[in-house]
Amino acid sequence: MKTLSLIFFAVLAPALPVQVQAQTDVYVSPTGNDANTGLDLTSAKRTMFAALTSLPGGSAKRLLCGSGTVHVAAGLLQMYGFVWLMGPKDPNYAHPPAGWLRCDGCTTNIVGMPNTSSGPNGHKPTVSVSAGGNQNNDQPAIWLSDTQLAHNFSNLAFAYPGRSVVIGECSNHARSGCGVSGVVLDNVTSLIMNKPRSGPCTDITGGSFWIWLRDYGCLGNAYNAAGGRFANNAAAVLIDGTGNPGNGLIHINDSNFAGGGIKFIPGTNGGSLYASNITEEGLGDRVHDIPPVVWFTGFGGAVDSYLSNIQMADPGPTPTPAIQNDGLGPGPTVANTTGGNGVQGPATVLNQNGQTFTAQRISPILSRQTGFFNGYMVGETDSARRIAGLVPVRFKNLAVSESSSWVATQYSGATTLSISQSDPFGGTSAAKASSSSAMNEQMYFSKACQATQYTPHAGDWIIGGTWIKGNSRTSINGLGLHSAGFRSSRSATRCTSRV
């Protein structure tokens, strides 16, 4: 007989703890509860604080925002702001004030679940959110300070805070040192409270860059701002470089503004703005004026801008340009502008509405504009300046044309002036000035700065020109033509560096 033997083994293994990973998608709703998981709309969180701190990397105890997506249901009401995030360079990072969360490398995607439409002149559905306060300007809906990674806000509508969106301002209101980069506001609209101190609707400052506003809407404060329609807080979008390096790579597209436009103030390093398909609308009552759609308070070599399809509607009784440049040339490049009084100030104009052009009160040449106007090309060419033959002139030449009479400064004691050099016309009437020192020197074509006496009269134009050629070590920025003794409201210097 065979016996069947069975041997049993018992294996005991220690129980391993189950790790529950934070969800990268969280829902928030006015009917939710912060004790919920937030995994879907039926188990949504109640506040943005709970939603943001429950994202991966977040912590409610450490006031730390995580990274991920928050889906926002309609009707959300927040005590302070909607989203206030600060990076490590914010002066209050160690002890965030009420309403703030730390963002140490966090990246967020805040998406509304649209169920309505909102203005000004909204053209995509949004979700309404009550956030921010209007007793002062200290409680905007969105406030970002020193965040350096991507943050996206989509399909959101805010109503009646003092300011709606603040980018690059520190939590202590300093407007330098807390610059932001990498922000997209897509289909976000805002109506601010129109009090004398309210506004701007959107405030970008601190040296911020890589900012995109798409399908954007903002209400300005032109009718009620304490400083009038040109005040900073009257703007729908203020790009403020005052006291900071400047704000650049800012793109605003397919956007509608009302009672305020885009006001650009360059910083110490200039800045840049690229805008297309922008409309600013007034009340249409022929009583209330609005500011320009795009206004540069300054412009120079460190500022860059391309503007396309800039529209002004119902501007009010006072003639106001759609685009205004109070700075120097070359100014923005403009492709198609309609409404208002066209383009004012230096610009390169590729095209503008014919009716708008004929309504302008200042000619393109007087405005120092180049481009195409009513079928004509306006600009300058140096061809005639190369002609050496005699030409009739109306006025006496006050400069000294004989190079033997020119003098050069000796600030460093290292300047050499050589006359009888070859000139552009085949003669030897040029002079060569050189210095072995790094100190800037000057050469006077009128014997000395005070040698040419002239008594100016109102309306006089002083025209000066010279041929300047630099060697291979002379940059074009190292060459310049200046007048001495008189102020000029308009001046231009054109230099050619050739080797």
C-alpha positions in Angstrom: 0.0 0.0 0.0 1.2 3.4 -0.9 0.7 6.3 1.5 0.2 9.8 0.2 1.8 12.4 2.3 1.0 16.1 2.1 3.3 18.8 3.5 1.9 22.2 4.1 4.0 25.4 4.2 2.9 28.6 5.9 4.6 31.7 4.7 4.3 34.8 6.9 5.3 38.2 5.4 5.2 41.6 7.1 2.4 43.9 6.0 3.6 46.8 3.8 2.0 50.2 4.3 -0.2 51.4 1.4 1.0 54.7 0.0 -1.8 57.1 -1.1 -0.4 59.5 -3.7 -1.8 63.0 -3.9 -4.1 63.5 -6.9 -2.9 65.8 -9.7 -6.5 66.8 -10.5 -8.6 68.4 -7.7 -12.2 69.8 -7.8 -13.4 72.8 -5.9 -17.0 73.9 -5.5 -19.2 76.2 -3.4 -21.1 73.1 -2.3 -17.9 71.1 -1.4 -16.2 70.4 1.9 -12.5 70.8 2.6 -12.6 67.4 4.3 -13.5 65.7 1.0 -11.0 64.1 -1.3 -11.6 66.5 -4.1 -11.3 63.6 -6.7 -14.4 64.6 -8.5 -17.2 67.2 -8.4 -19.3 65.2 -6.0 -16.5 65.1 -3.5 -15.1 68.5 -4.2 -13.1 70.7 -1.9 -14.7 74.0 -0.6 -11.8 76.4 -0.8 -8.9 77.1 -3.2 -6.6 76.9 -0.1 -7.6 73.3 0.5 -7.5 72.4 -3.2 -4.0 73.9 -3.9 -2.4 72.5 -0.7 -3.8 69.0 -1.5 -2.0 68.9 -4.9 1.3 66.8 -5.0 4.0 68.6 -3.1 1.5 70.8 -1.2 1.1 71.2 2.5 -1.7 73.0 4.4 0.5 73.0 7.6 3.5 74.6 5.8 1.3 76.9 3.6 2.8 75.3 0.6 1.1 75.1 -2.8 1.4 71.8 -4.7 1.5 71.2 -8.5 -1.4 70.1 -10.6 -4.8 71.0 -12.0 -7.7 72.5 -10.0 -11.2 72.4 -11.7 -13.4 75.3 -10.5 -17.1 75.0 -10.4 -19.5 78.0 -10.7 -20.3 80.2 -7.8 -17.1 79.8 -5.8 -16.8 82.5 -3.1 -13.4 83.2 -1.5 -12.7 85.3 1.6 -9.4 86.7 0.4 -8.1 86.3 -3.1 -8.6 83.4 -5.5 -5.0 82.5 -5.9 -2.1 84.3 -4.2 1.3 82.6 -4.6 4.7 83.8 -3.5 8.2 82.6 -4.5 11.3 82.5 -2.2 12.3 86.0 -3.1 9.2 87.6 -1.7 10.1 89.5 1.5 7.4 87.7 3.5 8.2 84.2 2.3 9.3 83.0 5.7 6.0 84.2 7.2 3.3 84.5 4.6 0.5 87.0 5.4 -3.2 85.8 5.4 -4.4 84.4 2.1 -0.9 83.7 0.7 0.7 80.3 -0.2 4.3 79.6 -0.7 5.3 78.3 -4.2 8.7 76.7 -4.2 8.9 75.4 -7.7 5.1 74.7 -8.0 3.2 74.8 -11.2 -0.5 75.1 -11.5 -3.3 74.8 -14.0 -6.5 76.5 -12.8 -9.4 75.7 -15.1 -13.0 77.0 -14.7 -15.9 74.8 -15.6 -17.8 77.3 -17.8 -21.5 77.8 -17.6 -22.0 81.5 -18.5 -20.6 84.5 -20.4 -19.0 87.6 -19.0 -17.7 90.9 -20.1 -16.4 93.2 -21.3 -17.7 91.8 -24.6 -16.8 88.2 -23.7 -16.7 85.8 -26.6 -16.1 82.5 -24.9 -17.9 80.8 -21.9 -16.5 81.3 -18.4 -17.3 80.4 -14.8 -18.1 83.2 -12.4 -15.9 83.5 -9.2 -16.4 85.9 -6.3 -12.9 86.6 -5.1 -10.9 89.7 -4.0 -12.0 92.8 -2.2 -12.8 96.3 -3.3 -12.4 98.3 -0.1 -8.9 98.9 -1.3 -6.4 97.5 -3.9 -4.8 95.0 -1.5 -7.1 92.1 -2.3 -6.9 91.2 -6.1 -8.4 87.9 -7.3 -5.0 86.6 -8.7 -1.7 87.8 -7.2 1.6 86.2 -8.2 4.9 87.3 -6.6 8.3 85.8 -7.8 6.8 82.6 -9.3 9.2 81.3 -12.0 7.4 78.2 -13.4 4.3 77.8 -15.5 0.9 78.9 -14.2 -2.2 78.8 -16.4 -5.6 80.2 -15.6 -8.5 79.5 -18.0 -12.3 80.1 -18.3 -12.6 82.4 -15.2 -14.6 85.6 -14.6 -14.0 87.9 -11.7 -16.4 90.7 -10.6 -15.6 93.9 -8.8 -12.4 93.7 -6.9 -10.2 96.8 -6.6 -7.6 95.2 -8.8 -8.2 91.9 -10.5 -4.9 90.4 -11.6 -1.5 91.5 -10.1 1.7 90.0 -11.5 5.2 90.8 -10.2 4.3 92.9 -7.1 5.7 91.7 -3.8 3.3 90.9 -1.0 4.5 94.1 0.8 3.6 96.0 -2.4 7.2 96.6 -3.5 7.3 96.7 -7.3 10.8 95.5 -7.8 12.5 92.2 -6.9 9.5 89.9 -7.3 9.2 89.6 -11.1 7.2 86.7 -12.5 7.7 84.5 -15.6 5.6 81.9 -17.4 2.0 82.9 -16.9 -1.0 82.3 -19.2 -4.4 83.9 -18.7 -6.6 82.3 -21.2 -10.3 83.4 -21.5 -10.1 85.3 -18.2 -12.3 88.4 -17.8 -12.6 91.0 -15.0 -14.9 93.8 -14.0 -13.3 96.0 -11.3 -15.0 98.3 -8.9 -14.9 101.8 -10.4 -13.8 103.9 -7.4 -11.3 106.8 -7.6 -8.5 104.6 -6.2 -9.5 101.3 -7.9 -7.4 99.8 -10.7 -5.6 99.1 -12.8 -7.6 96.0 -13.7 -4.5 94.0 -14.6 -1.2 95.2 -13.1 2.1 93.7 -14.4 5.3 95.0 -12.9 8.5 93.9 -11.1 10.6 92.9 -14.2 8.1 90.2 -15.3 8.3 88.4 -18.6 6.8 85.6 -20.7 3.3 86.6 -20.0 0.4 85.7 -22.3 -3.1 87.2 -22.2 -5.4 85.4 -24.6 -9.1 86.0 -25.2 -8.8 88.3 -22.3 -11.2 90.9 -21.1 -10.7 93.7 -18.6 -12.6 96.8 -17.5 -10.6 100.0 -17.0 -11.3 102.9 -14.7 -11.0 105.8 -17.1 -14.3 107.4 -16.0 -13.6 107.4 -12.3 -9.9 107.3 -11.6 -8.7 110.1 -9.3 -6.0 111.1 -11.9 -8.3 111.0 -14.9 -8.2 108.7 -17.9 -4.4 108.9 -18.3 -3.7 107.8 -14.7 -2.0 104.4 -14.1 -5.0 103.1 -12.3 -7.3 104.0 -15.2 -5.7 101.4 -17.4 -7.2 98.0 -18.3 -3.7 96.6 -18.4 -0.8 98.5 -16.8 2.7 97.3 -17.7 4.8 99.3 -15.3 8.6 99.4 -15.5 8.9 102.2 -12.9 11.7 101.4 -10.5 12.5 98.0 -12.0 14.3 96.5 -15.1 11.1 96.5 -17.2 8.6 93.9 -18.3 8.9 92.1 -21.6 7.9 89.3 -23.9 4.3 90.2 -23.0 1.7 88.9 -25.6 -1.9 90.1 -25.6 -4.1 88.6 -28.3 -7.8 88.5 -29.2 -8.8 90.7 -26.3 -11.5 93.2 -25.4 -11.2 96.2 -23.1 -13.6 98.8 -22.0 -13.0 102.2 -20.4 -9.2 101.7 -20.4 -6.4 100.4 -22.6 -2.9 99.1 -22.4 -0.4 101.5 -20.8 3.2 100.6 -21.2 5.9 102.3 -19.0 9.4 101.1 -19.9 11.9 100.1 -17.2 15.6 100.7 -17.0 16.2 97.9 -19.5 13.2 98.8 -21.7 10.7 96.0 -22.3 8.5 94.5 -25.0 4.9 94.2 -25.9 3.3 92.2 -28.8 -0.5 92.7 -29.2 -3.0 91.7 -31.9 -6.7 91.9 -32.4 -7.3 94.3 -29.5 -10.5 96.4 -29.1 -11.1 99.2 -26.6 -14.6 100.5 -26.3 -16.0 103.6 -24.7 -19.6 104.3 -23.5 -20.6 105.8 -26.8 -22.4 108.7 -25.2 -20.1 111.4 -26.7 -19.4 112.6 -23.2 -16.9 110.3 -21.6 -13.3 110.1 -23.1 -11.1 107.0 -23.0 -7.3 106.7 -23.2 -5.5 105.2 -26.2 -5.8 101.5 -26.8 -2.1 101.2 -26.6 0.0 103.9 -25.0 3.8 104.0 -24.7 4.9 106.6 -22.2 8.5 106.1 -23.4 10.2 104.3 -26.2 13.9 103.7 -27.1 16.3 101.2 -28.5 15.6 98.8 -25.6 11.9 98.7 -26.2 10.3 96.5 -28.9 6.7 96.2 -30.0 4.6 94.8 -32.8 0.9 95.8 -32.9 -1.7 94.3 -35.3 -5.3 95.2 -35.7 -5.7 97.7 -32.9 -9.3 99.0 -32.8 -10.9 101.9 -30.9 -14.7 102.2 -30.7 -16.9 105.0 -29.2 -13.9 107.0 -27.9 -15.7 110.1 -26.7 -15.6 113.8 -27.8 -11.9 114.5 -27.4 -9.7 113.3 -30.3 -7.6 110.4 -29.0 -5.2 108.2 -31.0 -5.7 104.5 -31.0 -1.9 104.1 -30.6 0.2 106.7 -28.9 4.0 106.8 -28.5 5.4 109.6 -26.3 8.9 108.3 -26.6 11.6 108.2 -29.3 11.8 106.3 -32.6 11.6 103.9 -34.2 8.5 103.2 -32.1 6.2 100.2 -32.5 5.6 98.4 -35.8 1.9 98.9 -36.6 -0.1 96.7 -38.9 -3.7 97.9 -39.4 -5.3 100.4 -37.0 -8.9 101.6 -37.0 -10.8 104.2 -34.9 -9.8 107.1 -32.8 -7.2 109.4 -34.3 -4.9 106.7 -35.7 -1.3 106.6 -34.7 0.5 109.4 -32.8 4.2 109.6 -32.3 7.1 107.7 -33.8 6.1 104.4 -35.4 6.6 102.2 -38.4 3.2 102.0 -40.0 2.5 99.1 -42.4 -1.1 100.0 -42.9 -4.0 101.8 -41.2 -7.6 102.5 -42.0 -7.9 105.2 -44.7 -10.6 107.1 -42.9 -8.7 107.0 -39.7 -5.5 108.3 -41.4 -7.3 111.3 -43.0 -8.7 112.3 -39.5 -5.2 112.6 -38.1 -4.2 116.1 -37.2 -0.4 115.6 -37.3 1.3 114.4 -40.5 3.4 111.2 -40.5 6.6 113.2 -41.1 6.0 115.6 -38.2 5.1 112.5 -36.0 8.5 110.9 -37.1 6.7 108.0 -38.7 7.7 105.8 -41.5 5.7 103.4 -43.6 2.7 103.4 -46.0 -0.1 106.1 -45.8 -3.0 106.4 -48.2 -1.0 104.8 -51.0 2.2 106.8 -50.3 5.4 105.6 -48.9 6.9 107.9 -46.3 10.5 107.7 -45.1 14.0 108.9 -45.8 16.8 108.0 -48.2 20.4 109.1 -48.2 20.7 109.1 -52.0 20.6 112.8 -52.4 23.1 113.3 -49.6 25.8 111.6 -51.7 25.5 114.2 -54.4 28.5 116.6 -54.1 27.4 119.2 -56.6 26.3 122.7 -55.6 22.6 123.0 -54.6 20.6 126.2 -53.8 19.8 126.7 -50.1 17.6 129.2 -48.4 19.7 129.7 -45.3 23.3 130.3 -44.4 25.3 127.3 -43.2 26.3 128.1 -39.6 28.7 125.2 -39.3 32.3 125.5 -40.3 32.8 123.3 -43.4 36.6 123.7 -43.5 38.1 120.8 -41.5 41.2 122.8 -40.6 39.0 124.9 -38.3 37.6 121.9 -36.4 38.7 121.2 -32.9 38.6 118.1 -30.6 38.5 117.9 -26.9 41.5 116.8 -24.9 39.8 115.4 -21.7 42.3 112.6 -21.5 45.1 114.4 -23.2 45.3 111.5 -25.8 43.3 112.9 -28.8 44.9 113.2 -32.2 43.2 115.3 -35.0 44.3 114.7 -38.6 43.0 116.9 -41.4 43.0 116.6 -45.2 41.5 113.1 -45.1 39.6 111.5 -48.0 36.0 112.5 -48.0 32.9 110.7 -49.6 33.0 112.9 -52.6 36.5 112.3 -53.9 38.1 115.3 -52.1 40.3 115.7 -49.0 38.0 117.8 -46.8 37.5 115.2 -44.1 39.3 115.0 -40.7 40.1 112.0 -38.5 39.9 112.1 -34.7 41.3 109.3 -32.6 42.2 108.7 -29.0 44.2 106.1 -27.2 42.0 106.6 -24.1 38.7 104.9 -23.2 37.3 108.3 -22.2 34.6 109.8 -24.5 35.9 112.8 -26.5 34.1 115.3 -28.7 34.9 117.1 -32.0 33.3 120.5 -32.7 32.4 121.4 -36.3 32.0 125.0 -35.3 35.4 125.7 -33.7 34.0 125.3 -30.2 30.6 124.9 -28.7 30.0 128.6 -28.2 31.7 129.7 -31.4 28.6 129.8 -33.6 26.2 132.4 -32.3 22.5 132.0 -33.2 19.4 133.7 -31.7 16.5 131.2 -31.9 13.0 132.2 -32.7 9.8 130.3 -32.0 9.1 127.8 -34.7 12.7 127.6 -36.0 14.1 124.3 -37.1 17.8 123.6 -36.7 19.0 121.0 -39.2 22.4 119.4 -38.8 24.1 116.6 -40.6 27.6 115.0 -41.0 29.2 112.0 -42.6 30.8 109.9 -39.9 32.8 106.7 -40.5 34.0 104.5 -37.7 36.8 102.0 -37.9 36.4 98.3 -37.1 36.6 98.9 -33.3 34.0 101.7 -33.3 30.4 100.6 -32.6 27.5 102.6 -34.0 26.5 103.4 -30.4 29.9 105.1 -30.0 29.1 107.7 -32.7 26.6 110.6 -32.2 25.7 114.0 -33.4 24.6 116.6 -30.9 23.9 120.3 -30.7 24.9 122.5 -27.8 23.1 125.4 -26.1 19.5 124.8 -27.0 16.8 122.4 -26.0 14.8 120.7 -28.7 11.4 119.1 -28.4 12.2 116.9 -31.4 15.6 115.6 -32.3 17.0 112.8 -34.4 20.5 111.4 -34.9 21.4 109.1 -37.8 24.9 107.6 -37.9 26.4 105.2 -40.3 29.3 103.1 -39.1 31.3 101.7 -42.1 34.6 100.0 -42.3 
